[in-house]
């Protein structure tokens, strides 16, 4: 068996149904399987998805894997990989796919073919599109203290000066190498997991694919984006993180802090926070004075939750343990 598509569900059963519908023909052609992990949704998701699989006669190609608690994204994917390994069906390629995606025809096959042609590539991501089929940045640089300053300030002149440090890479019409790709749709060689291990379950949600790609990169694997593979991503539908003026969950800040501590250490985390805070204060000042800038779609209490949250975590010691 050459491919397994892993979808982690938490209270989004209808999105999972639509996602499965978009991939089943291709799964069949590739002789692959889909594993749906239900993270103890408690809303009837497991029952709905079980019935959906039976109703559509997908039993040979789709498996539901209910969990006893909400594991989060990283541990949810790991549960599927452990299950496949335990039954002796761990494939050559594993695709991590968000439930809030609709896969366009041939998109998965194009990612698998890309890996088969390039043995040094360990991870390949798809070109994500929004609901209007407009391509969105899907390939990224690793964050740095300078990218934190740029993202905090959002000042045109500064952004131009720091172009080579911006995390989001421009959209291009040809395959290209990058530092990391969105975990919403990426295919990973089995050998990558065998070399660096599973996803870090210390990340409940967000930053786990960044961490995983960073570890793969450090182990010598290349990460690429294949833009001919196109997948619609209804971003935020599964997590609610894109809702206007909602407060971002504590897990996002915890995951960000974990990434910086794990890969850069305490001093760089402090510097990253300092530069982001300076940039953010300049943005808030410009908005206050009517000099430009827009924070209307930012999370509520963004500055306080990030900076104060990190200070508290570091003072009580919880932010220093990885």
RAJO-V124060 format. One record per pair of residues at least 12 apart in sequence whose C-alpha atoms are under 10 Angstrom apart, sorted by the first residue. I is the first residue (numbers start at 1). J is the second residue. If there is no record, write none. Layout:
i = (I	I)
j = (J	J)
This chain:
i = (1	1	1	1	1	1	1	1	1	2	2	2	2	2	2	2	2	2	2	2	2	3	3	3	3	3	3	3	3	3	3	3	3	3	3	3	3	3	3	3	3	4	4	4	4	4	4	4	4	4	4	4	4	4	4	4	4	4	4	4	4	4	5	5	5	5	5	5	5	5	5	5	5	5	5	5	5	5	5	5	5	5	5	6	6	6	6	6	6	6	6	6	6	6	6	6	6	6	6	6	6	6	6	7	7	7	7	7	7	7	7	7	7	7	7	7	7	7	7	7	7	7	7	7	8	8	8	8	8	8	8	8	8	8	8	8	8	8	8	8	8	8	8	8	9	9	9	9	9	9	9	9	9	9	9	9	9	9	9	9	9	9	9	10	10	10	10	10	10	10	10	10	10	10	10	10	10	10	10	10	11	11	11	11	11	11	11	11	11	11	11	12	12	12	12	12	12	12	12	12	12	13	13	13	13	13	13	13	13	13	13	13	13	13	14	14	14	14	14	14	15	15	15	15	15	15	15	15	16	16	16	16	16	16	16	16	16	16	17	17	17	17	17	17	18	18	18	18	18	19	19	19	19	19	19	19	19	20	20	20	20	20	20	20	20	20	20	21	21	21	21	22	22	22	22	22	22	23	23	23	23	23	23	23	24	24	24	24	25	25	25	26	26	26	26	26	26	26	27	27	27	27	28	28	28	29	30	30	30	31	32	32	32	32	32	32	33	33	33	33	33	33	33	33	33	34	34	34	34	34	34	34	34	34	34	34	35	35	35	35	35	35	35	35	35	35	35	36	36	36	36	36	36	36	36	36	36	36	36	37	37	37	37	37	37	37	37	37	37	37	37	38	38	38	38	38	38	38	38	38	39	39	39	39	39	39	39	39	39	39	39	40	40	40	40	40	40	40	41	41	41	41	41	42	42	42	45	46	46	46	46	47	47	49	49	50	50	50	50	50	63	64	65	65	65	66	67	70	71	71	71	71	72	72	72	72	72	72	72	73	73	73	73	73	73	73	73	73	73	73	73	74	74	74	74	74	74	74	74	74	74	74	74	74	74	75	75	75	75	75	75	75	75	75	76	76	76	77	77	77	77	77	77	77	78	78	78	78	78	79	81	81	81	81	82	90	91	91	92	92	92	92	92	93	93	93	93	93	93	93	93	93	93	93	93	94	94	94	94	94	94	94	94	95	95	95	95	95	95	95	95	95	95	95	95	95	96	96	96	96	96	96	96	96	96	97	97	97	97	97	97	97	97	98	98	98	98	98	98	98	98	98	98	99	99	99	99	99	99	99	100	100	100	100	100	100	100	100	100	101	101	101	101	101	101	101	101	101	101	101	101	101	102	102	102	102	102	102	102	102	103	103	103	103	103	103	103	103	104	104	104	104	105	105	105	106	106	106	106	107	107	107	107	107	107	107	107	108	108	108	108	108	108	108	108	109	110	110	110	110	110	110	111	111	111	111	111	111	111	111	111	111	111	111	111	111	112	112	112	112	114	114	114	114	114	114	115	115	115	115	115	116	118	119	119	119	120	120	120	120	121	121	121	121	121	121	121	121	121	121	121	122	122	122	122	122	122	122	122	122	122	122	122	122	122	122	123	123	123	123	123	123	123	123	123	123	123	123	123	123	123	123	123	124	124	124	124	124	124	124	124	124	124	124	124	124	124	124	124	124	124	125	125	125	125	125	125	125	125	125	125	125	125	125	125	125	125	125	125	125	125	126	126	126	126	126	126	126	126	126	126	126	126	126	126	126	126	126	126	126	127	127	127	127	127	127	127	127	127	127	127	127	127	127	127	127	127	127	128	128	128	128	128	128	128	128	128	128	128	129	129	129	129	129	129	130	130	130	130	130	131	131	131	131	131	132	132	133	133	133	133	134	135	135	135	135	135	135	135	136	136	136	136	136	136	137	137	137	137	137	137	137	137	138	138	138	138	138	138	138	138	138	138	138	138	138	138	139	139	139	139	139	139	139	139	139	139	139	139	139	139	139	139	139	139	140	140	140	140	140	140	140	140	140	140	140	140	140	140	141	141	141	141	141	141	141	141	141	141	141	142	142	142	142	142	142	142	142	142	142	142	143	143	143	143	143	143	143	143	144	144	144	144	144	144	144	144	144	145	145	145	145	145	145	145	145	145	145	145	146	146	146	146	146	146	146	146	146	146	146	147	147	147	147	147	147	147	147	147	147	147	148	148	148	148	148	148	148	148	148	148	148	148	148	149	149	149	149	149	149	149	149	149	149	149	149	149	150	150	150	150	150	150	150	150	150	150	151	151	151	151	151	151	152	152	152	152	152	152	152	152	152	152	152	152	153	153	153	153	153	153	153	153	153	153	153	153	154	154	154	154	154	154	155	155	155	155	155	155	156	158	167	167	168	168	171	172	172	172	173	173	173	174	174	174	174	175	175	175	175	175	175	176	176	176	176	176	177	177	177	177	177	178	178	178	178	178	178	179	179	179	179	179	179	179	179	179	180	180	180	180	180	180	180	180	180	180	180	180	181	181	181	181	181	181	182	182	182	182	182	182	183	183	183	183	183	183	183	184	184	184	184	184	185	185	185	185	185	186	186	186	186	186	188	188	189	191	192	192	192	192	192	192	192	193	193	195	195	195	196	196	196	196	196	197	197	197	198	199	199	199	199	200	202	202	202	202	202	203	203	203	203	203	203	203	204	204	204	204	205	205	205	205	205	205	205	205	206	206	206	206	206	206	206	207	207	207	207	207	207	207	207	207	208	208	208	208	210	211	211	211	211	211	211	211	214	214	215	241	242	242	242	243	243	243	244	244	244	244	244	245	245	245	245	245	245	245	245	246	246	246	246	246	246	247	247	247	247	247	247	248	248	248	248	248	248	248	249	249	250	250	250	252	253	253	253	253	253	253	254	254	254	254	254	254	256	256	256	257	257	257	257	257	257	257	257	257	257	257	258	258	258	258	259	260	261	261	261	261	262	262	262	265	266	266	266	269	270	270	270	270	273	273	273	273	274	276	276	276	277	277	277	277	280	280	280	281	283	284)
j = (30	31	32	33	89	90	91	92	93	30	31	32	33	89	90	91	92	93	94	112	190	27	30	31	32	33	34	89	90	91	92	93	94	95	108	109	112	187	188	189	190	27	30	31	32	33	34	35	61	62	80	81	84	89	90	91	92	93	94	95	96	187	20	23	27	32	33	34	35	36	62	77	80	93	94	95	96	97	98	108	185	186	187	33	34	35	36	37	62	63	76	77	78	79	80	81	94	95	96	97	98	99	185	19	20	34	35	36	37	38	64	73	76	77	80	95	96	97	98	99	100	101	184	185	35	36	37	38	39	65	71	72	73	74	75	76	77	79	80	96	97	98	99	238	36	37	38	39	40	41	45	46	49	65	66	70	72	73	76	98	99	100	238	37	38	39	40	41	42	43	45	46	70	71	72	73	76	99	238	239	38	39	40	41	42	43	44	45	46	238	239	38	41	43	45	49	99	100	237	238	239	38	41	43	44	45	46	47	48	49	52	99	100	238	45	48	49	52	99	100	98	99	100	101	102	234	237	238	36	45	49	52	98	99	100	101	102	238	48	49	52	53	99	100	99	100	101	102	103	97	98	99	100	101	102	103	232	34	36	52	53	58	62	99	101	102	103	56	58	102	103	101	102	103	104	105	231	102	103	104	105	106	107	108	58	61	62	103	61	105	106	103	104	105	106	107	108	109	61	62	108	109	58	60	61	109	108	109	112	61	60	61	62	91	93	94	58	59	60	61	62	63	89	91	94	58	59	60	61	62	63	64	80	94	95	97	61	62	63	64	65	77	79	80	81	83	84	49	50	62	63	64	65	66	76	77	80	97	99	63	64	65	66	67	71	73	76	77	78	79	80	64	65	66	67	68	69	70	71	76	65	66	67	68	69	70	71	72	73	75	76	65	66	67	68	69	70	71	66	67	68	69	70	68	69	70	66	64	65	66	67	64	66	63	64	62	63	64	65	66	80	80	79	80	83	79	79	204	201	203	204	205	201	202	203	204	205	206	251	96	98	183	199	200	201	203	204	205	206	208	209	183	198	199	200	201	202	203	204	205	206	207	208	209	212	198	199	200	201	202	203	204	205	208	199	201	204	94	95	96	97	198	199	201	197	198	199	200	201	198	94	190	193	198	198	190	189	190	112	188	189	190	191	111	112	115	116	122	123	187	188	189	190	191	192	112	123	186	187	188	189	190	193	108	111	112	123	124	125	183	184	185	186	187	188	189	125	182	183	184	185	186	187	188	209	182	183	184	185	186	187	231	233	182	183	184	185	186	233	234	235	237	238	184	185	233	234	235	237	238	184	232	233	234	235	236	237	238	239	128	129	130	131	184	185	231	232	233	234	235	237	238	128	129	131	230	231	232	233	234	126	128	185	229	230	231	232	233	229	230	231	232	229	230	231	228	229	230	231	126	127	226	227	228	229	230	231	125	126	185	186	187	229	230	231	229	126	226	227	228	229	230	123	124	125	126	185	186	187	188	225	226	227	228	229	230	124	187	188	189	175	187	224	225	226	229	187	188	189	224	226	189	222	189	221	222	220	221	222	223	177	188	189	192	216	217	220	221	222	223	224	187	188	189	190	191	192	193	213	216	217	220	221	222	223	224	180	181	186	187	188	189	190	192	212	213	216	217	221	222	223	224	225	139	175	176	177	178	180	181	182	185	186	187	188	189	222	223	224	225	226	138	139	175	178	180	181	182	183	184	185	186	187	188	223	224	225	226	227	229	230	138	139	175	181	182	183	184	185	186	187	224	225	226	227	228	229	230	231	232	139	171	172	173	175	181	182	185	186	225	226	227	228	229	230	231	232	233	182	184	185	227	229	230	231	232	233	234	235	230	231	232	233	234	235	231	232	233	234	235	231	232	233	234	235	232	234	230	231	232	233	232	171	172	227	230	231	232	233	168	169	170	171	232	233	167	168	169	170	171	172	181	182	168	169	170	171	178	180	181	182	183	184	185	225	226	227	167	168	169	170	171	172	176	177	178	179	180	181	182	223	224	225	226	227	166	167	168	169	170	177	178	179	180	181	182	210	224	225	164	165	166	167	168	169	178	179	180	181	210	165	166	167	168	178	179	180	210	211	213	214	165	166	167	168	179	210	260	272	165	166	167	260	264	268	269	271	272	165	260	268	269	270	271	272	273	274	275	276	159	162	163	164	165	166	167	271	272	275	276	159	162	163	164	165	166	167	168	272	275	276	165	166	167	271	272	273	274	275	276	277	278	279	280	162	165	166	271	272	273	274	275	276	277	278	279	280	162	163	165	166	167	275	276	278	279	280	166	167	275	276	279	280	273	275	276	277	278	279	280	281	282	283	284	303	275	276	277	278	279	280	281	282	283	284	286	293	279	280	282	283	293	294	279	282	283	286	292	293	293	279	179	180	180	181	227	225	226	227	226	227	228	225	226	227	228	224	225	226	227	228	229	223	224	225	226	227	222	223	224	225	226	213	217	222	223	224	225	210	213	214	216	217	222	223	224	225	209	210	211	212	213	214	216	217	222	223	224	225	209	210	213	223	224	225	207	208	209	210	213	225	206	207	208	209	210	212	213	209	231	232	233	235	229	230	231	232	233	209	223	224	225	226	213	223	221	221	212	213	215	216	219	220	221	212	216	215	216	219	212	215	216	218	219	212	215	216	212	211	212	213	215	212	254	255	258	259	322	251	252	254	255	256	258	259	251	252	254	255	239	249	251	252	253	254	255	256	251	252	253	254	255	256	259	252	253	254	255	256	257	258	259	260	255	256	258	259	259	255	256	258	259	260	262	263	259	263	263	299	297	298	299	297	298	299	296	297	298	299	300	295	296	297	298	299	300	301	302	297	298	299	300	301	302	298	299	300	301	302	305	298	299	300	301	302	305	306	299	305	305	306	309	306	302	305	306	307	309	310	306	309	310	313	318	319	269	306	310	269	270	273	306	309	310	313	314	319	320	322	319	320	321	322	322	272	319	320	321	322	320	321	322	320	314	319	320	310	307	310	311	314	306	307	310	311	307	303	306	307	303	304	306	307	295	302	303	303	295	303)
